[in-house]
């Protein structure tokens, strides 16, 4: 069995995680080689565009959604103002009782257009955190 390589990317802001705040085992977020390979094969331009912003996306997203397609998974949405672009990052959470996922890990990330941004907010899950409501 080959060793899974992972890279530390940043930390989730536990204060923003709602029901997951006491459920996760840590706040560290990693990216495995396998997931990086997936992202580079399907969203290489997006990764190159947003990789430097990942720590900020994880710590200070505009929205966090409870992903209705995947258990213990959240969707972080952020508008990167300096680029005038929207990004979605999907993170599988490391819940205390899940030995198969000891680390919070990025599953995928991609740029969103305005229409897809709004569709994601409407259809992909309950809003756990919204920046506008907390300012």
TILO-363104 format. One record per residue: residue number from 1; residue in one letter; chain; z, y negated, x negated of N, C-alpha, C in turn. Coordinates in steps of 0.02 Angstrom, whole numbers, plus 50000, padded with zeros to 5 digits. Example, Ala and Ser with C-alpha at 12.3 -4.5 7.8 and 13.67 -1.06 7.14 Angstrom:
<nodes>
 seq type mol   n.w   n.v   n.u  ca.w  ca.v  ca.u   c.w   c.v   c.u
   1    a   A 50390 50284 49340 50390 50225 49385 50390 50165 49340
   2    s   A 50354 50112 49358 50357 50053 49316 50394 49998 49355
</nodes>
This chain:
<nodes>
 seq type mol   n.w   n.v   n.u  ca.w  ca.v  ca.u   c.w   c.v   c.u
   1    x   A 50000 50059 49958 50000 50000 50000 50000 49938 49955
   2    x   A 49953 49893 49967 49949 49833 49925 50001 49781 49946
   3    x   A 50022 49743 49898 50072 49691 49910 50039 49632 49946
   4    x   A 50073 49607 49997 50048 49549 50033 50068 49487 49995
   5    x   A 50019 49447 49978 50032 49384 49943 50039 49328 49994
   6    x   A 50088 49285 49981 50099 49229 50027 50114 49166 49989
   7    x   A 50099 49111 50022 50108 49045 49992 50152 49004 50040
   8    x   A 50204 48974 50012 50246 48929 50052 50206 48865 50067
   9    x   A 50205 48846 50131 50167 48789 50153 50211 48730 50171
  10    x   A 50267 48742 50205 50311 48689 50227 50365 48716 50272
  11    x   A 50397 48671 50310 50452 48691 50354 50441 48665 50425
  12    x   A 50461 48705 50473 50462 48683 50542 50523 48638 50552
  13    x   A 50517 48590 50596 50573 48548 50614 50610 48582 50672
  14    x   A 50665 48613 50657 50703 48653 50705 50723 48613 50767
  15    x   A 50735 48548 50759 50755 48506 50815 50702 48501 50869
  16    x   A 50639 48517 50852 50584 48510 50899 50564 48575 50933
  17    x   A 50598 48630 50917 50575 48695 50938 50602 48721 51004
  18    x   A 50641 48681 51039 50665 48701 51105 50699 48769 51104
  19    x   A 50675 48814 51147 50705 48880 51154 50702 48922 51090
  20    x   A 50658 48905 51044 50652 48943 50982 50700 48920 50928
  21    x   A 50732 48863 50936 50776 48835 50884 50829 48885 50862
  22    x   A 50860 48920 50909 50912 48968 50891 50886 49039 50886
  23    x   A 50822 49048 50898 50792 49114 50897 50761 49132 50829
  24    x   A 50740 49080 50792 50706 49094 50728 50757 49107 50673
  25    x   A 50736 49147 50624 50781 49165 50569 50781 49114 50513
  26    x   A 50728 49073 50508 50724 49021 50457 50670 48971 50477
  27    x   A 50663 48917 50440 50613 48866 50456 50554 48866 50409
  28    x   A 50555 48907 50356 50500 48910 50309 50437 48935 50342
  29    x   A 50380 48906 50323 50315 48929 50348 50272 48948 50289
  30    x   A 50242 49007 50295 50200 49033 50241 50129 49043 50267
  31    x   A 50084 49054 50220 50015 49072 50235 49999 49132 50191
  32    x   A 49982 49188 50223 49966 49248 50184 49893 49244 50160
  33    x   A 49878 49282 50109 49809 49285 50084 49761 49309 50139
  34    x   A 49784 49356 50179 49742 49383 50233 49725 49328 50284
  35    x   A 49775 49289 50303 49763 49235 50352 49722 49179 50321
  36    x   A 49734 49164 50257 49693 49115 50223 49621 49137 50221
  37    x   A 49610 49200 50207 49542 49227 50207 49509 49218 50276
  38    x   A 49547 49233 50329 49521 49223 50397 49503 49150 50409
  39    x   A 49548 49105 50392 49536 49034 50403 49476 49010 50363
  40    x   A 49471 49031 50301 49414 49010 50260 49348 49039 50284
  41    x   A 49350 49098 50314 49288 49128 50339 49266 49099 50406
  42    x   A 49313 49071 50444 49295 49045 50510 49302 48969 50516
  43    x   A 49345 48940 50476 49359 48868 50481 49367 48835 50413
  44    x   A 49325 48853 50366 49332 48829 50297 49333 48753 50293
  45    x   A 49286 48720 50327 49284 48647 50326 49349 48618 50352
  46    x   A 49376 48648 50405 49438 48624 50435 49497 48632 50386
  47    x   A 49499 48690 50354 49553 48701 50305 49550 48650 50249
  48    x   A 49491 48639 50222 49484 48590 50168 49502 48520 50191
  49    x   A 49486 48505 50253 49501 48439 50281 49576 48428 50292
  50    x   A 49610 48480 50316 49679 48472 50339 49733 48504 50295
  51    x   A 49715 48541 50243 49766 48578 50205 49820 48533 50176
  52    x   A 49802 48474 50153 49852 48429 50125 49899 48401 50178
  53    x   A 49880 48404 50241 49920 48378 50296 49965 48432 50327
  54    x   A 49959 48494 50306 49997 48548 50337 50073 48537 50338
  55    x   A 50104 48516 50283 50177 48504 50287 50196 48453 50341
  56    x   A 50156 48400 50347 50170 48349 50398 50157 48376 50469
  57    x   A 50105 48416 50477 50090 48446 50542 50148 48491 50564
  58    x   A 50176 48529 50518 50231 48574 50533 50295 48536 50550
  59    x   A 50309 48484 50513 50372 48446 50520 50369 48393 50575
  60    x   A 50311 48362 50584 50305 48306 50631 50242 48312 50674
  61    x   A 50237 48365 50715 50178 48371 50758 50181 48321 50816
  62    x   A 50125 48310 50848 50123 48268 50908 50145 48309 50969
  63    x   A 50128 48373 50968 50146 48420 51022 50161 48488 50992
  64    x   A 50207 48523 51026 50217 48594 51012 50213 48630 51080
  65    x   A 50171 48681 51082 50162 48721 51143 50188 48791 51131
  66    x   A 50215 48821 51183 50233 48892 51183 50169 48930 51199
  67    x   A 50140 48963 51149 50075 48996 51157 50079 49050 51211
  68    x   A 50040 49041 51265 50043 49090 51320 50000 49152 51306
  69    x   A 49967 49155 51249 49927 49213 51232 49961 49260 51183
  70    x   A 50012 49235 51148 50045 49275 51095 50120 49265 51098
  71    x   A 50157 49320 51096 50230 49319 51099 50259 49285 51037
  72    x   A 50310 49244 51046 50346 49211 50991 50298 49175 50944
  73    x   A 50251 49139 50974 50201 49102 50938 50197 49032 50967
  74    x   A 50190 48983 50923 50184 48914 50945 50118 48884 50921
  75    x   A 50097 48833 50957 50038 48795 50939 50061 48724 50923
  76    x   A 50045 48701 50864 50061 48632 50844 49997 48592 50846
  77    x   A 50001 48534 50879 49944 48490 50884 49961 48423 50852
  78    x   A 49914 48396 50816 49926 48331 50784 49860 48294 50776
  79    x   A 49863 48230 50788 49806 48187 50771 49820 48159 50702
  80    x   A 49773 48171 50657 49778 48145 50589 49743 48077 50591
  81    x   A 49782 48024 50596 49755 47957 50607 49709 47933 50551
  82    x   A 49726 47948 50489 49685 47924 50434 49615 47956 50435
  83    x   A 49609 48014 50467 49544 48047 50473 49513 48036 50542
  84    x   A 49554 48011 50589 49534 48005 50659 49510 48072 50687
  85    x   A 49551 48124 50673 49533 48192 50694 49595 48228 50721
  86    x   A 49582 48276 50766 49635 48318 50794 49635 48386 50762
  87    x   A 49695 48415 50754 49701 48482 50724 49750 48524 50765
  88    x   A 49735 48589 50767 49780 48638 50799 49799 48689 50746
  89    x   A 49865 48703 50741 49890 48753 50695 49932 48802 50737
  90    x   A 49916 48866 50731 49952 48918 50768 49999 48953 50720
  91    x   A 50063 48958 50740 50114 48987 50696 50150 49044 50732
  92    x   A 50150 49103 50701 50191 49159 50725 50261 49149 50698
  93    x   A 50310 49149 50743 50379 49135 50724 50415 49197 50700
  94    x   A 50459 49186 50652 50502 49239 50625 50567 49239 50666
  95    x   A 50567 49278 50719 50626 49283 50761 50676 49331 50730
  96    x   A 50739 49319 50742 50793 49355 50709 50788 49431 50719
  97    x   A 50762 49453 50775 50760 49524 50789 50693 49557 50771
  98    x   A 50648 49521 50739 50581 49546 50724 50574 49562 50649
  99    x   A 50582 49625 50631 50579 49645 50561 50507 49646 50535
 100    x   A 50458 49648 50580 50387 49648 50559 50363 49579 50537
 101    x   A 50398 49528 50558 50379 49459 50540 50439 49421 50513
 102    x   A 50458 49433 50450 50517 49400 50422 50505 49326 50404
 103    x   A 50443 49304 50407 50426 49234 50390 50386 49203 50447
 104    x   A 50399 49139 50461 50355 49102 50505 50289 49097 50468
 105    x   A 50235 49113 50500 50172 49113 50464 50114 49084 50505
 106    x   A 50072 49048 50469 50013 49018 50501 49964 49074 50516
 107    x   A 49942 49075 50578 49892 49125 50599 49822 49096 50591
 108    x   A 49813 49034 50614 49749 49001 50607 49758 48926 50615
 109    x   A 49705 48890 50599 49704 48818 50608 49633 48796 50617
 110    x   A 49624 48742 50654 49556 48717 50666 49556 48646 50691
 111    x   A 49501 48613 50679 49491 48546 50707 49475 48554 50781
 112    x   A 49498 48507 50821 49483 48506 50892 49447 48441 50909
 113    x   A 49399 48446 50954 49370 48384 50980 49415 48360 51038
 114    x   A 49401 48302 51064 49443 48272 51116 49449 48318 51177
 115    x   A 49394 48347 51197 49394 48391 51257 49438 48453 51245
 116    x   A 49431 48485 51188 49469 48545 51173 49543 48529 51164
 117    x   A 49559 48471 51136 49628 48447 51130 49661 48446 51199
 118    x   A 49627 48414 51247 49655 48408 51315 49657 48476 51350
 119    x   A 49607 48519 51340 49608 48586 51369 49665 48627 51341
 120    x   A 49678 48620 51277 49734 48656 51245 49800 48635 51276
 121    x   A 49809 48570 51285 49871 48545 51315 49879 48569 51387
 122    x   A 49824 48575 51422 49826 48594 51492 49834 48669 51502
 123    x   A 49802 48709 51459 49795 48780 51473 49829 48830 51427
 124    x   A 49851 48809 51367 49874 48859 51318 49948 48874 51320
 125    x   A 49988 48837 51358 50059 48853 51362 50101 48794 51380
 126    x   A 50165 48807 51392 50212 48754 51410 50224 48709 51349
 127    x   A 50231 48645 51363 50246 48597 51309 50320 48603 51293
 128    x   A 50335 48618 51230 50404 48622 51205 50426 48554 51179
 129    x   A 50379 48520 51147 50393 48454 51117 50333 48409 51125
 130    x   A 50347 48346 51141 50295 48295 51145 50321 48232 51111
 131    x   A 50285 48209 51060 50306 48152 51021 50319 48090 51063
 132    x   A 50275 48074 51108 50281 48013 51148 50346 48010 51188
 133    x   A 50370 48067 51212 50430 48068 51252 50494 48064 51212
 134    x   A 50488 48072 51146 50548 48072 51104 50554 48010 51061
 135    x   A 50507 47966 51065 50509 47905 51024 50553 47853 51057
</nodes>
